[in-house]
Amino acid sequence: MRGKERKVIDDARDQPLDKRVRFSVRLLESASTYKDIVVRKKDGFTQILLSTRSTYNNTLNREVMNEVKSALEIAAVDDSKFVLLSAVGSVFCCGLDFDNIVKHLKYNRKRATVKLVDTIKNFVNSFIEFKKPIIVSVNGPAIGLGASILPLCDVVWANEKAWFQTPYTRFGQSPDGCSTITFPKIMGRAAANEMLINGWKMNAQEACDKGLVSQVFWSETFTQEVMVRIQEITSCNSFVLENSKALVRYNMNVELKQANVRECEVLKKIWASAQGMEYMLKYVKNKMDSF
């Protein structure tokens, strides 16, 4: 599939003609809906790929987050057994698009802050509320919100060349994605503080050792390894998959939603302040492209 194409693909060529016609209409509708992600409807699951046209290195602006949220909402009610979240290119997700944020905050900062933070809150909630399993295939660097959403998913597989970092203090930002709850639970308070406060850069194996990643695969066979395991999960009963996730996540959603609200309230305070804006402007001005 060429990188500039934006469409939903379904392996449904064996369906009756009337069903294929209706499905073709859905394809056209989806092609006009998604600009920054690719959604592929597979046999038994939905694949959502970050392939951002409007941002750099798969960063997240309001449009991208709304598209991912929309794709999850559709997958939640269709016949998909689970979602596979991955990315196009050599980068998984570099978190929030600070260039875009600064651009919006320059004008009517208070109103723009509310809109941006509400988008983040709704984006994170869409992961918390999704009842089917979410499998993540991390092909490269996962930074900021791109890393903090991983514990909200159910299985995370990483390319050996992937790395993970949440250097929020360097961004002039506070933690997001419920990481203030999930990181300490997963890796312990000390390691969580190294990630969230000190910006510790974890390689794939370290992330696996700390519990942020489920398994690490060689880069040469990464895609094949992922798809072998995806096919195994596809063969499972959807009712069993959904109820198994419900048991594992029992009583967690309330705590996660509360953490999401707290984190977003702090973000509002920071972004609405003159000091916060100044620090973010400084970061955007001085940041260096390391990819």
C-alpha positions in Angstrom: 0.0 0.0 0.0 1.4 3.4 -1.0 2.1 5.8 1.9 -0.1 8.6 0.4 -3.2 6.5 0.2 -5.8 6.9 3.0 -8.5 4.2 2.9 -10.1 1.3 4.7 -9.4 -2.1 3.2 -11.5 -5.2 3.8 -10.8 -8.7 2.5 -14.4 -9.2 1.4 -14.2 -10.0 -2.2 -16.0 -13.3 -1.8 -19.1 -11.6 -0.4 -22.4 -11.4 -2.5 -22.6 -8.5 -5.0 -25.1 -6.4 -2.9 -22.9 -6.7 0.2 -19.8 -5.7 -1.8 -21.6 -2.7 -3.2 -22.6 -1.5 0.2 -19.1 -2.2 1.5 -17.6 -0.1 -1.4 -19.8 2.8 -0.3 -18.3 2.5 3.2 -14.8 2.5 1.7 -15.5 5.7 -0.1 -17.0 7.3 3.1 -14.0 6.2 5.1 -11.5 7.5 2.5 -13.0 10.9 2.9 -13.1 10.6 6.7 -9.5 9.7 7.6 -6.6 11.9 6.5 -4.0 11.1 9.1 -4.5 7.5 9.9 -5.1 4.3 7.8 -7.8 1.9 8.9 -7.8 -1.6 7.5 -10.7 -3.9 8.1 -9.2 -7.4 8.3 -10.7 -10.8 8.7 -11.5 -10.7 12.5 -9.9 -7.5 13.5 -9.3 -3.8 12.7 -5.9 -2.4 12.1 -5.3 1.3 12.8 -2.1 2.7 11.5 -0.7 6.1 12.4 0.3 7.6 9.1 0.1 11.3 9.7 0.0 13.6 6.7 -0.5 16.8 8.7 2.2 16.2 11.3 5.8 15.1 11.5 7.0 11.7 13.0 3.5 10.6 13.7 2.9 13.3 16.3 -0.6 13.9 17.7 -2.6 17.0 17.0 -6.4 17.4 17.5 -7.2 16.0 14.0 -5.1 12.9 14.5 -6.5 12.2 18.0 -10.1 12.7 16.8 -9.5 10.3 13.9 -8.1 7.5 16.2 -11.0 8.0 18.6 -13.5 7.7 15.7 -11.8 4.5 14.4 -12.0 3.0 17.9 -15.6 3.9 18.2 -16.4 2.1 14.9 -14.3 -1.0 15.8 -16.1 -1.1 19.2 -19.5 -1.9 17.5 -18.5 -3.8 14.4 -17.5 -7.5 14.1 -13.9 -6.8 14.9 -12.6 -9.1 17.7 -9.8 -6.7 18.6 -7.8 -3.7 17.3 -4.2 -3.8 16.1 -2.6 -0.3 16.6 0.6 0.3 14.6 2.3 2.9 12.5 3.7 3.6 9.0 7.4 4.3 8.7 10.2 4.0 11.2 8.6 6.0 14.1 5.7 4.8 16.2 4.5 8.1 17.7 6.3 11.2 19.0 3.5 12.3 21.3 1.8 15.7 21.1 2.5 18.0 18.2 4.0 21.0 20.2 4.4 23.1 17.1 0.7 22.8 16.5 -0.1 23.4 20.2 1.9 26.6 20.3 0.3 27.8 17.1 -3.2 27.5 18.6 -2.2 28.8 22.0 -0.9 32.1 20.6 -4.5 33.2 19.9 -7.1 33.2 22.6 -5.0 31.0 24.9 -7.7 30.1 27.4 -10.2 28.9 24.8 -7.6 27.0 22.8 -6.3 25.4 26.0 -9.7 24.0 26.8 -10.2 22.6 23.3 -6.8 21.0 23.2 -7.0 19.5 26.7 -10.6 18.2 26.1 -9.3 16.5 22.9 -6.5 14.8 24.8 -8.9 13.7 27.6 -11.4 12.2 25.1 -8.6 10.5 23.2 -7.3 8.9 26.3 -10.8 7.9 27.4 -11.4 6.2 24.1 -8.6 3.7 25.0 -9.9 3.3 28.6 -13.5 2.6 27.5 -12.7 0.3 24.6 -14.0 -3.1 25.6 -12.2 -5.3 23.1 -8.5 -6.0 23.3 -6.1 -3.5 21.8 -2.8 -5.0 20.5 0.0 -2.5 19.8 2.9 -3.1 17.4 5.6 -0.6 18.2 7.9 -0.3 15.2 10.1 2.6 16.4 10.4 5.4 19.0 7.4 6.0 21.2 7.6 9.4 23.0 5.4 11.3 25.4 1.7 10.4 24.9 2.8 7.9 22.3 4.4 5.9 25.2 2.0 6.7 28.0 -1.0 5.2 26.2 0.7 1.8 25.9 -0.4 0.6 29.4 -4.0 1.4 28.4 -3.7 -1.3 25.8 -3.6 -5.0 26.4 -0.6 -6.4 24.6 2.4 -4.4 23.4 5.0 -5.9 21.0 8.1 -3.9 20.2 10.7 -3.9 17.5 14.1 -4.3 19.0 15.1 -0.9 17.6 12.2 0.8 19.3 12.7 3.1 22.3 10.5 4.8 24.9 10.7 8.1 26.6 8.4 10.5 28.4 10.5 13.6 29.0 7.6 15.8 30.1 9.6 18.3 32.1 11.7 19.1 29.1 8.6 19.8 27.1 7.3 22.1 29.8 4.4 19.7 30.3 3.0 17.5 33.0 2.4 13.7 32.5 -0.6 12.5 30.5 -2.2 9.3 29.3 -2.9 8.2 32.9 0.9 7.5 33.2 0.8 8.9 36.8 -1.2 5.8 37.7 -0.1 3.2 35.2 3.7 3.7 35.2 4.1 3.3 39.0 1.8 0.2 38.9 3.8 -1.4 36.1 7.4 -0.5 36.8 7.4 0.7 40.4 7.6 4.3 41.7 11.4 4.8 41.3 11.5 3.7 37.6 8.2 5.6 36.9 9.8 8.8 38.4 12.9 8.3 36.2 10.6 8.1 33.2 8.1 10.9 34.0 10.4 13.4 35.8 13.9 12.7 34.6 13.0 11.6 31.1 14.8 8.2 31.2 15.1 6.8 27.6 14.3 3.1 27.7 15.4 0.7 25.0 13.0 -2.1 23.9 14.5 -4.7 26.2 14.5 -2.4 29.2 10.9 -1.6 28.5 10.1 -5.3 28.4 12.0 -5.9 31.6 10.0 -3.1 33.3 6.6 -4.4 32.0 5.8 -1.6 29.6 6.3 -4.0 26.6 5.1 -7.6 26.4 7.6 -9.0 24.0 10.5 -7.8 21.8 11.2 -9.1 18.3 14.1 -8.8 15.9 13.7 -6.0 13.5 14.3 -8.2 10.4 11.3 -10.5 11.3 9.2 -8.0 13.3 6.2 -7.8 11.0 6.1 -11.6 10.4 6.3 -12.3 14.2 3.5 -9.9 14.9 1.2 -11.3 12.2 1.8 -14.9 13.3 0.6 -13.9 16.8 -2.3 -11.8 15.4 -3.6 -14.9 13.5 -3.5 -16.9 16.7 -5.6 -14.2 18.5 -8.0 -14.0 15.5 -8.8 -17.7 15.9 -10.1 -17.0 19.5 -13.8 -16.5 20.3 -14.7 -12.8 20.4 -17.0 -13.3 23.5 -14.1 -14.9 25.4 -11.6 -12.2 24.4 -13.9 -9.4 25.5 -14.8 -11.0 28.8 -11.2 -11.9 29.5 -10.2 -8.3 29.1 -13.2 -7.3 31.3 -11.9 -9.5 34.1 -8.3 -8.2 33.9 -9.5 -4.6 33.8 -12.2 -5.0 36.5 -12.4 -1.9 38.7 -9.5 -0.2 36.9 -11.5 2.1 34.5 -12.8 4.4 37.3 -9.3 4.9 38.6 -7.9 5.5 35.1 -10.6 8.1 34.2 -10.0 9.9 37.5 -6.3 10.1 36.7 -7.1 11.3 33.2 -9.2 14.2 34.6 -6.5 15.1 37.1 -3.7 15.1 34.5 -5.8 17.2 32.1 -6.6 19.8 34.7 -2.9 20.3 35.4 -2.3 20.6 31.7 -4.9 23.3 31.5 -3.2 25.3 34.3 0.3 24.9 32.7 -0.8 25.8 29.1 -3.0 28.7 30.3 -0.1 30.3 32.2 2.4 32.7 30.8 5.3 30.7 32.3 4.0 27.5 30.7 3.6 29.2 27.3 7.1 30.7 27.5 8.7 27.4 28.3 6.9 25.6 25.5 7.9 28.3 23.0 11.5 27.9 24.2 11.3 24.1 23.7 9.8 24.4 20.2 12.4 27.0 19.2 15.4 25.0 20.4 14.3 21.4 19.8 16.5 19.3 17.5 15.4 16.6 15.1 17.0 13.5 16.3 15.5 11.1 13.7 
